[in-house]
Amino acid sequence: MKFFNRKREEVSNLNYSLGKLHRKQASKGWLLISPYIVHQGIFFGIPLGWLIYLMFVKWNYLSPAKFYGLKNFVNLFTDDTFWLVLGNTFNMMAYFIPISMIGAILLALALNKLKYFRTVVALSFLVANVSSGVGYSIVFQKILAENGPINKILYNLFGITIPWFKEPQLAILSIALMISWKFIGYYGLILLAGIGAVPKNLYEAAKLDGATKRTQFFKITLPLINPALVMVLVMQITLTFGIFTEPYMITGGGPMKRTYTFMMFIYDNAFRTFTRTGPGYAATISVITAAISFSCIFLVRKIIERKVDLT
């Protein structure tokens, strides 16, 4: 009996020591992450709280804010411009996502085949990603202008010119091409990393079984780079909801507001026009835009994302 009591006491002391050690480690952990928590509280928590506050008030920067209830939400969902911008965003996705995804896959496959100067070629494509949005927007505006070099070549060869920024669908396509040019290199490197992680013995086994290059691509490469593809797709969706510089610089949202984006919609209501409720209305637009964007990402991940085991 004394033996069991002694053992019970030893176990109790051991548990107490372990608990004390865990509490000490937890205290050190909280101490280490406390600067990050303070940073997030100041630069994320306070702006988020201010944004939530603005959604329920009517304010024009000059007079005191007045409680507005849910009227900002009612105004938004009855605003024809909101539904137009939502349609524009999905229209832009229909162009941008396939163009940039196909371009990034082709770039990743090409880089994977390179034996020499792969880093130099990859960095050359990344130059576009770090270029100024305002700068390359002006360049593309000149290139695709009615009397620009592209139309001059088309006219000399075929006797036609294309109104790149005057016809709604062509304007959306033009902006999608510009943004794709900027991000194909970045997305391509992400996919290249995914391709590089695929075990080479799978391709060797497929060759022995007589699989063609096409079969290897669709049956081995694409399924096994699913995490990289999903990551790129999430970034593409997020980017589409955040486009501002290119349409603002080139088309101003036209023609017929078909290149008018959510960021332009928010900017105009927050700083340019006060036809409804100014910053309160803009805050509501931003929250609903984020909610739609996150919903699209959640849906896409549910449909496309697959668990991949490369071991």
C-alpha positions as CSV (number, residue, x, y, z in Angstrom):
1,M,0.0,0.0,0.0
2,K,2.8,2.4,0.9
3,F,4.5,1.5,-2.4
4,F,1.3,2.5,-4.4
5,N,1.0,5.7,-2.4
6,R,4.6,6.6,-3.1
7,K,4.1,5.9,-6.8
8,R,1.0,8.0,-6.9
9,E,2.8,10.9,-5.2
10,E,5.7,10.6,-7.7
11,V,3.2,10.7,-10.6
12,S,1.5,13.7,-9.1
13,N,4.8,15.5,-8.6
14,L,5.8,14.7,-12.2
15,N,2.5,16.0,-13.5
16,Y,2.9,19.2,-11.5
17,S,6.5,19.7,-12.9
18,L,5.3,19.1,-16.4
19,G,2.4,21.5,-16.0
20,K,4.8,24.1,-14.6
21,L,7.1,23.6,-17.5
22,H,4.3,23.9,-20.1
23,R,3.1,27.1,-18.4
24,K,6.6,28.5,-18.5
25,Q,7.0,27.6,-22.2
26,A,3.6,29.1,-23.0
27,S,4.6,32.3,-21.2
28,K,7.7,32.5,-23.3
29,G,5.7,31.8,-26.5
30,W,3.2,34.6,-25.7
31,L,6.1,36.9,-24.9
32,L,7.7,36.2,-28.3
33,I,4.6,36.7,-30.3
34,S,3.4,39.8,-28.4
35,P,5.0,42.3,-30.8
36,Y,3.1,40.7,-33.6
37,I,-0.2,40.7,-31.7
38,V,0.3,44.4,-30.9
39,H,1.2,45.2,-34.5
40,Q,-1.9,43.4,-35.8
41,G,-4.1,45.1,-33.2
42,I,-2.9,48.5,-34.3
43,F,-2.6,48.1,-38.0
44,F,-5.4,45.5,-38.6
45,G,-7.7,45.5,-35.6
46,I,-8.3,49.3,-35.4
47,P,-8.9,49.7,-39.2
48,L,-11.2,46.7,-39.2
49,G,-13.2,48.2,-36.3
50,W,-13.3,51.6,-38.0
51,L,-14.6,49.9,-41.2
52,I,-17.3,48.1,-39.3
53,Y,-18.4,51.3,-37.7
54,L,-18.5,53.1,-41.0
55,M,-20.9,50.5,-42.5
56,F,-23.7,51.6,-40.1
57,V,-23.3,55.4,-40.3
58,K,-23.9,58.2,-42.8
59,W,-21.0,60.6,-43.0
60,N,-19.5,63.1,-45.5
61,Y,-16.2,63.9,-43.7
62,L,-17.5,67.4,-42.7
63,S,-20.6,66.9,-40.5
64,P,-20.8,64.5,-37.6
65,A,-21.6,60.9,-38.5
66,K,-25.2,59.8,-38.0
67,F,-26.4,56.3,-37.3
68,Y,-27.8,54.8,-40.6
69,G,-28.6,51.2,-39.6
70,L,-28.7,48.8,-42.5
71,K,-29.6,51.4,-45.1
72,N,-26.1,51.2,-46.6
73,F,-26.7,47.5,-47.3
74,V,-30.2,48.2,-48.7
75,N,-28.8,50.9,-50.9
76,L,-26.0,48.7,-52.2
77,F,-28.2,45.7,-53.1
78,T,-30.7,48.0,-54.9
79,D,-27.9,49.9,-56.7
80,D,-27.7,49.0,-60.4
81,T,-24.0,49.9,-60.5
82,F,-23.2,47.2,-57.9
83,W,-24.7,44.5,-60.1
84,L,-23.0,46.0,-63.2
85,V,-19.6,45.9,-61.5
86,L,-20.2,42.4,-60.2
87,G,-20.9,41.3,-63.8
88,N,-17.8,43.1,-65.0
89,T,-15.7,41.3,-62.5
90,F,-16.9,37.8,-63.5
91,N,-16.5,38.9,-67.2
92,M,-12.9,39.9,-66.4
93,M,-12.3,36.5,-64.7
94,A,-13.6,34.7,-67.8
95,Y,-10.7,36.3,-69.8
96,F,-8.0,36.7,-67.2
97,I,-8.0,33.4,-65.5
98,P,-7.7,31.1,-68.6
99,I,-5.2,33.4,-70.3
100,S,-2.9,33.8,-67.4
101,M,-3.3,30.1,-66.2
102,I,-2.5,28.6,-69.6
103,G,0.4,31.1,-70.1
104,A,1.8,30.2,-66.7
105,I,1.5,26.5,-67.3
106,L,3.3,26.8,-70.7
107,L,6.0,29.0,-69.1
108,A,6.5,26.5,-66.2
109,L,6.8,23.6,-68.7
110,A,9.3,25.5,-70.8
111,L,11.4,26.5,-67.9
112,N,11.4,22.9,-66.6
113,K,12.9,21.8,-69.9
114,L,15.7,24.4,-69.8
115,K,19.1,23.0,-68.8
116,Y,21.0,26.3,-68.9
117,F,20.2,29.9,-68.0
118,R,16.9,28.9,-66.3
119,T,17.4,31.5,-63.6
120,V,18.1,34.3,-66.0
121,V,15.0,33.5,-68.1
122,A,12.8,33.2,-65.0
123,L,14.1,36.6,-63.7
124,S,13.4,38.2,-67.1
125,F,9.8,37.2,-66.8
126,L,9.7,38.6,-63.2
127,V,10.7,42.0,-64.4
128,A,7.1,42.5,-65.6
129,N,5.8,41.6,-62.2
130,V,7.8,44.4,-60.4
131,S,7.1,47.0,-63.1
132,S,4.9,50.0,-62.3
133,G,1.2,49.6,-63.0
134,V,1.0,53.2,-64.1
135,G,4.0,52.9,-66.3
136,Y,3.1,49.8,-68.2
137,S,-0.6,50.9,-68.5
138,I,0.6,54.0,-70.4
139,V,2.9,51.8,-72.6
140,F,0.0,49.4,-73.5
141,Q,-2.3,52.3,-74.1
142,K,0.1,53.6,-76.7
143,I,0.7,50.1,-78.2
144,L,-3.0,49.3,-78.5
145,A,-4.1,52.9,-79.5
146,E,-6.2,53.3,-82.7
147,N,-3.1,54.6,-84.5
148,G,-0.7,52.5,-82.5
149,P,1.9,50.0,-83.8
150,I,-0.4,47.0,-83.4
151,N,-3.2,48.5,-85.5
152,K,-0.7,49.8,-88.1
153,I,0.6,46.3,-88.6
154,L,-2.9,44.9,-88.9
155,Y,-3.9,47.6,-91.3
156,N,-0.8,47.0,-93.5
157,L,-1.3,43.3,-93.5
158,F,-5.1,42.8,-93.6
159,G,-6.5,46.3,-94.0
160,I,-8.3,46.3,-90.6
161,T,-7.9,48.1,-87.3
162,I,-9.2,46.8,-83.9
163,P,-10.9,49.2,-81.5
164,W,-9.1,47.7,-78.4
165,F,-10.5,50.2,-75.9
166,K,-13.7,51.4,-77.6
167,E,-15.7,48.1,-77.7
168,P,-16.7,46.8,-74.3
169,Q,-15.6,43.1,-74.7
170,L,-12.4,44.1,-76.4
171,A,-11.6,46.6,-73.7
172,I,-12.0,43.9,-71.0
173,L,-9.9,41.5,-73.1
174,S,-7.2,44.2,-73.5
175,I,-7.0,44.8,-69.8
176,A,-7.0,41.1,-69.1
177,L,-4.1,40.7,-71.5
178,M,-2.2,43.5,-69.9
179,I,-2.6,42.0,-66.4
180,S,-1.7,38.5,-67.7
181,W,1.5,39.9,-69.1
182,K,2.4,41.2,-65.7
183,F,1.6,38.1,-63.7
184,I,2.4,35.1,-66.0
185,G,6.0,35.1,-64.9
186,Y,5.1,35.1,-61.2
187,Y,2.4,32.4,-61.6
188,G,4.7,30.4,-63.8
189,L,7.4,30.2,-61.1
190,I,4.9,28.9,-58.6
191,L,3.8,26.1,-61.0
192,L,7.5,25.4,-61.8
193,A,8.1,24.7,-58.1
194,G,5.1,22.3,-58.2
195,I,6.4,20.5,-61.3
196,G,9.8,20.2,-59.7
197,A,8.3,18.4,-56.7
198,V,6.8,15.6,-58.9
199,P,8.9,12.4,-58.5
200,K,10.8,11.6,-61.7
201,N,10.3,7.9,-61.3
202,L,6.6,8.4,-62.1
203,Y,7.4,9.7,-65.5
204,E,9.9,6.8,-66.1
205,A,7.3,4.3,-65.1
206,A,4.8,5.9,-67.4
207,K,7.2,5.8,-70.3
208,L,7.8,2.1,-69.8
209,D,4.0,1.6,-69.9
210,G,3.9,3.5,-73.3
211,A,2.3,6.7,-72.1
212,T,2.6,9.6,-74.4
213,K,3.7,13.1,-73.3
214,R,0.1,14.3,-73.4
215,T,-1.0,11.4,-71.2
216,Q,1.8,12.1,-68.8
217,F,0.8,15.7,-68.6
218,F,-2.9,15.1,-67.9
219,K,-2.5,12.0,-65.8
220,I,0.6,12.8,-63.8
221,T,1.7,16.5,-64.0
222,L,-1.7,18.2,-63.6
223,P,-3.1,16.1,-60.8
224,L,0.2,16.3,-58.8
225,I,0.6,20.0,-59.1
226,N,-3.0,20.6,-57.8
227,P,-1.8,22.5,-54.7
228,A,0.2,25.0,-56.9
229,L,-2.7,25.3,-59.4
230,V,-5.2,26.0,-56.6
231,M,-2.8,28.6,-55.1
232,V,-2.5,30.4,-58.4
233,L,-6.2,30.3,-58.9
234,V,-6.9,31.8,-55.5
235,M,-4.4,34.6,-56.3
236,Q,-6.1,35.2,-59.7
237,I,-9.5,35.5,-58.1
238,T,-8.2,37.9,-55.4
239,L,-6.5,40.0,-58.1
240,T,-9.6,40.2,-60.2
241,F,-11.6,41.7,-57.4
242,G,-8.8,44.2,-56.7
243,I,-8.0,45.6,-60.2
244,F,-7.8,49.4,-60.2
245,T,-4.8,50.9,-61.9
246,E,-5.2,49.6,-65.4
247,P,-8.8,50.4,-66.1
248,Y,-8.6,53.7,-64.2
249,M,-5.6,54.8,-66.2
250,I,-6.7,53.6,-69.7
251,T,-10.5,53.5,-69.9
252,G,-11.7,55.3,-66.8
253,G,-14.3,52.5,-66.4
254,G,-15.6,52.8,-69.9
255,P,-16.9,52.1,-72.5
256,M,-20.4,52.0,-71.1
257,K,-18.9,51.3,-67.6
258,R,-18.0,47.8,-68.8
259,T,-14.4,48.0,-67.3
260,Y,-15.7,49.7,-64.1
261,T,-14.3,47.6,-61.2
262,F,-15.0,47.2,-57.5
263,M,-11.9,49.2,-56.5
264,M,-13.0,52.1,-58.8
265,F,-16.5,51.8,-57.3
266,I,-15.2,52.0,-53.8
267,Y,-12.8,54.9,-54.6
268,D,-15.5,57.0,-56.4
269,N,-17.9,56.6,-53.5
270,A,-15.3,57.3,-50.8
271,F,-13.4,60.2,-52.3
272,R,-15.1,61.6,-55.5
273,T,-18.9,61.5,-55.2
274,F,-21.3,61.6,-52.2
275,T,-24.5,60.8,-54.0
276,R,-25.5,58.3,-51.4
277,T,-23.5,58.0,-48.1
278,G,-19.8,58.7,-48.9
279,P,-17.3,56.6,-46.9
280,G,-20.0,54.6,-45.1
281,Y,-21.3,53.4,-48.4
282,A,-17.7,52.7,-49.7
283,A,-17.0,50.7,-46.5
284,T,-20.1,48.6,-47.2
285,I,-19.0,48.0,-50.8
286,S,-15.6,46.9,-49.6
287,V,-16.9,44.4,-47.1
288,I,-19.4,42.9,-49.5
289,T,-16.7,42.7,-52.2
290,A,-14.4,40.9,-49.7
291,A,-17.3,38.5,-48.8
292,I,-18.0,37.7,-52.5
293,S,-14.3,37.2,-53.2
294,F,-13.8,34.8,-50.2
295,S,-17.0,33.0,-51.2
296,C,-15.6,32.4,-54.7
297,I,-12.3,31.2,-53.3
298,F,-14.1,28.9,-50.9
299,L,-16.2,27.4,-53.7
300,V,-13.3,27.0,-56.0
301,R,-11.2,25.2,-53.3
302,K,-14.1,22.9,-52.5
303,I,-14.5,21.9,-56.2
304,I,-10.9,21.8,-57.4
305,E,-8.6,21.2,-54.4
306,R,-7.4,17.7,-53.9
307,K,-5.1,16.1,-51.4
308,V,-1.8,15.2,-53.1
309,D,0.8,12.8,-51.6
310,L,4.2,13.0,-53.4
311,T,5.9,10.5,-51.2
